[in-house]
């Protein structure tokens, strides 16, 4: 049996002062988003009572004065389910491993996350848009496009490299079960490194770990949203040295800080609207491997070389039409209008409204009609 993981002595007092009864109970109320599935008052009463019981359990564990306060292994246990990225996956790279962790552990991590974010200065890593107040993926995309368009107005070109980075975090004694085809593997795997997909704290810990990863030149910028990293080079007079040196510096920085670059998913994009002369750009190489020069998708937005939004709007319209079928089926089953409205808001409207402040104003009339 794996021993439970104990808290370090320095953090114990902070946790005891942080987790007050009201804060724990308030944090647990975010789970009431599932309450629309409960159709009777009896179920709602049981749900509210469960929240209060769980809050008392967490507080009683953290209020103990001795050093035996620990996180039980059952809370850290997770189930990994491979989700296909394509309709017809052909290999392991076509699957995304999603880890389903305990709801109790998610609540506990949310408490720690709120405490950490409240202690961070507002000026730390301004180009890391994750966990900044009133910032979202729209702000990261808007800053990236605004910088590109401002530079293109001067008759110059720009290059953008999307570089996925992975951080190996230390997670002692986390038991994991793999589920394939609806069947669970009977053997539990014990993992000590890696942040599971769906873990609440992993994006925040990555942001803190990479806060000093900034651009070294005035003609380059590094835009980050959690682990989504983009290196942009503002090319002038066909001088690409600053851009290529920035990518080399990022590669060396990742090696020194135990970060892994996913070279197979790294993409290079060139945006050059100049028609006076044809420019030849040098290829980008990372660890001796040439980076593919192609349009890419960043934070759910398709970015093309001509900065057209046709591909992005078509993908949104296609995804929305697929979910409309499920909405019609639910309507045929005569579900309450509140359930249908919640399904539309969560699965259809959220897709159509994603990054709409960035792409809708510059889209064509045909693209708007598709939406």
Steps between C-alpha positions, in 0.01 A plus 500: 500500500634843405548737789308830495696811407568737792510877478836679539530667845522851356168486320296342779438821696404685182246234408346502846455878487377494141231234511229655709154346509338767286771487234490122471120495476503779240757316291293185502196688368654522154396139464135607504527556126391136483183574693297550181510122457324457836130537441366462855542695823598184686809453283592866544480465879729197491741695276516795740549270797785324322675834447479585870625155602794522262592846626503377862715200400763717330507748788531230765796351316679833460430627852709231668808641670735206443695434184294200393281716274513335159327458167349154474601294198135442411465874434802499265384197305402569140368315195655571160272469198650541149283742301550486119597825331393379156193309377726211396811487721791303358758522779565595861567863404139527380373459858491755781533343849243664729532427873185496715605585854301503822248782543623542857855551375382753242334701779815482708718611206261788428548630854878491462478660155292793627745557784800501264341732244399749770866528605645560153592854388300640210818593310646147486543374143258732324505287182384191694126556469393199706382581854521876443197689624241558225720327239408209277607334178342792313761735647789275397369465143420872477850600615659258254296623203527868592879478515507319165268744322680804640829369362345408164366854457862610463551271199698243694459131574463293813563141602321310773599165650259299711711290739323257738694455825452229762597521866563193715367573850573288805180327616601228747294182519215592263314182409363490146261264326470480121160455337470383137181400326295556815702244698734585788844346532518297822861606567564840663800694371688723745626822338744746657552747212281684255192718546184313397266656246216663692702572814397838642845615613710393201446815284571728797815313604622510141440876484701555818778273379541683167446860612861594412474360146478833320624643172863610479461741206282801425398347167366178655222425747392186684126468561386231745170367621578225751711250302408644158813692393539712187824668389448791260773670301445843346712479184649820356732527197500119464693470826387182676792461737312621808212259434723198443717585801186534716389148410850370571498681835161346585631154413803547729283645777270198490793261522642682801162501677403137428229587249421289196424651158250310287676548168247294304223746591710815454384712204650799318275763342609785270274801447630731226259719302770686307457476122799712398766233548511131575672413824672172576485388862742259663358176639468457876680206658461371855743229614594443137139441391344735246176660621201463270388826338119490497189667641432402860236514769573698815261512797217368285551756221620405150767751391589501130772671299258748343327567836167382359227378736322272251655179630434596862135594446436187293638280777281677757189462285574131443545432872179688584296308241619169642379597846168627369413140415533401866289800602221386266516149642467635854200705388340188352534335842295792642757614751423819697574828326751590772708191421488576127602859562793394716610247239492767228693750711770253602555308177394727211502864605838462671649386167346778292598771751859383543747776396216683324644838601814422299375338180145627444593859417754396232298214352323519165126516445498137390678391818252690718207338325652158565495574872 
